Amino acid sequence: MDQGITWYTWLEQGREVNASSEVLTALADALQLDTPERQYLFLLADRPPPDLRDSGPETVDGALKRLLESFTLQARTSLAMFRAATVGYAVAEDFHRLIARIMAQSPEFRAWWPRQEVSTGPGLKRIRHPQQGLMAFESSSFAVNDRRDLKLVVYTPLAEHETASKLRTLLG
């Protein structure tokens, strides 16, 4: 069996092959791996995954878009939290394209973005659910494994607007 094939087989099996990050990147490029596949390759080789950000167009699925549109009296605070969460991307061309696209589509964003307001939470979130009406949540944000680009946001239902009861009804 060819040594190269053996090496790739061992890598796939999770055996000790001591591949450098450069070799793994070259392999991922040659195989045209997407972001999750690249992350998995580095995981198999017991190497920290490179900082992988898709440079494709930003999209928001329908469910998330409806959720975001349901927030009331919180858009400015959410924008300030977005600014704080994305500070590491401020020099990236993709980030500038995203900001320009949002500026073109949202008069509120055009008015608020230049103010450079920053917030890291926690905060109060109110949403208007189509069946249950207004609900209020307190949000808390936590770093995930000391990674600046990952965070866990927990929304705790508040007594205000009978939010907990409405959630129980929804989860039924």
C-alpha positions in Angstrom: 0.0 0.0 0.0 1.3 3.4 -0.9 2.6 5.5 2.1 0.3 8.4 1.2 -2.8 6.3 1.2 -1.8 4.7 4.5 -1.2 8.2 6.0 -4.7 9.4 4.9 -6.3 6.2 6.2 -4.7 6.6 9.6 -5.7 10.3 9.7 -9.3 9.3 8.9 -9.2 6.7 11.6 -7.9 9.2 14.2 -4.6 7.5 14.6 -1.4 9.4 15.6 -0.1 10.9 12.3 1.4 14.2 13.6 0.1 16.3 10.7 1.0 20.0 10.8 -1.6 22.7 10.5 -0.1 23.6 7.1 -0.4 20.0 5.8 -4.0 19.8 7.0 -4.8 23.1 5.4 -3.3 22.0 2.1 -5.2 18.7 2.3 -8.5 20.5 3.0 -7.8 22.8 0.1 -7.0 19.9 -2.3 -10.2 18.1 -1.2 -12.2 21.4 -1.4 -13.6 20.9 2.1 -16.2 23.3 3.4 -16.0 24.9 6.8 -17.5 22.0 8.9 -15.5 19.4 7.0 -12.3 21.4 7.6 -13.1 21.7 11.3 -13.7 17.9 11.5 -10.3 17.3 9.7 -8.5 19.3 12.3 -10.4 17.6 15.1 -9.4 14.2 13.7 -5.7 15.3 13.7 -6.0 16.7 17.2 -5.1 20.2 16.1 -6.9 23.4 16.9 -9.0 24.4 14.0 -8.0 27.5 12.1 -10.1 30.6 12.3 -12.7 29.6 9.7 -15.3 32.1 8.7 -17.4 31.5 5.6 -16.9 34.4 3.3 -20.1 33.7 1.4 -23.1 35.9 1.5 -24.8 36.4 4.9 -28.2 34.9 5.1 -30.9 34.7 7.7 -33.4 31.9 7.6 -37.1 32.6 7.9 -37.5 31.5 11.5 -34.6 33.6 12.7 -35.8 36.6 10.7 -39.3 36.4 12.2 -37.8 36.1 15.7 -35.6 39.2 15.1 -38.6 41.1 13.7 -40.6 40.3 16.8 -38.3 42.2 19.2 -40.0 45.4 20.3 -38.2 48.6 21.7 -34.9 46.6 21.7 -33.4 47.3 18.2 -30.9 49.9 19.4 -29.7 47.7 22.3 -29.4 44.7 20.0 -27.3 46.8 17.6 -25.0 47.9 20.4 -24.6 44.3 21.4 -23.9 43.4 17.7 -21.2 46.0 17.6 -19.5 44.7 20.7 -19.8 41.1 19.5 -18.3 41.8 16.1 -15.4 44.1 17.1 -12.9 41.4 15.9 -14.4 41.5 12.4 -14.3 45.3 11.9 -11.4 45.2 9.5 -12.8 42.3 7.3 -14.0 43.2 3.9 -17.0 40.8 4.3 -18.0 42.7 7.5 -17.9 46.1 5.6 -20.0 44.6 2.8 -22.6 43.4 5.4 -22.7 46.8 7.1 -23.2 48.5 3.7 -26.0 46.2 2.8 -27.8 46.7 6.1 -27.3 50.5 5.7 -28.9 50.4 2.3 -31.9 48.5 3.6 -32.6 50.0 7.1 -33.2 53.6 7.9 -32.9 52.8 11.6 -29.5 51.2 11.1 -28.3 54.2 9.1 -29.3 56.5 12.0 -27.9 54.3 14.8 -24.7 52.7 13.4 -22.7 56.0 13.3 -23.4 56.6 17.0 -21.0 53.7 17.8 -22.9 52.6 20.9 -21.6 49.4 22.5 -23.3 47.1 24.9 -22.4 43.6 26.2 -25.7 42.9 28.0 -27.2 41.4 30.1 -30.4 43.0 29.1 -34.1 42.9 28.9 -35.7 41.4 25.7 -39.3 41.8 24.8 -40.8 39.8 22.0 -44.3 39.8 20.6 -45.3 36.2 19.8 -48.0 35.7 17.2 -50.2 33.5 19.5 -49.1 34.5 23.0 -48.5 38.2 22.6 -45.9 40.2 24.5 -43.3 38.3 26.5 -40.3 39.5 28.5 -36.9 37.8 29.0 -33.7 38.7 30.8 -30.6 37.8 28.8 -27.2 36.7 30.0 -24.2 36.0 27.8 -21.4 33.6 28.5 -18.1 32.9 26.6 -17.9 29.4 25.3 -14.5 27.7 26.0 -12.7 31.0 26.2 -13.4 31.6 22.5 -14.2 35.3 21.7 -16.2 34.4 18.6 -18.5 31.9 20.4 -21.0 32.8 23.1 -24.0 31.3 24.8 -26.9 33.6 25.4 -29.5 32.4 27.9 -32.9 34.0 28.0 -34.7 33.7 31.3 -38.5 34.3 31.3 -39.6 37.1 33.6 -42.8 37.4 35.5 -43.7 40.4 33.5 -46.5 39.7 30.9 -46.9 36.2 32.4 -44.0 35.1 30.2 -43.3 31.8 32.0 -47.0 30.7 31.8 -47.1 31.6 28.1 -43.9 29.6 27.5 -45.4 26.5 29.3 -48.5 26.9 27.0 -46.3 27.0 23.9 -44.2 24.0 25.0 -47.4 22.2 26.0 
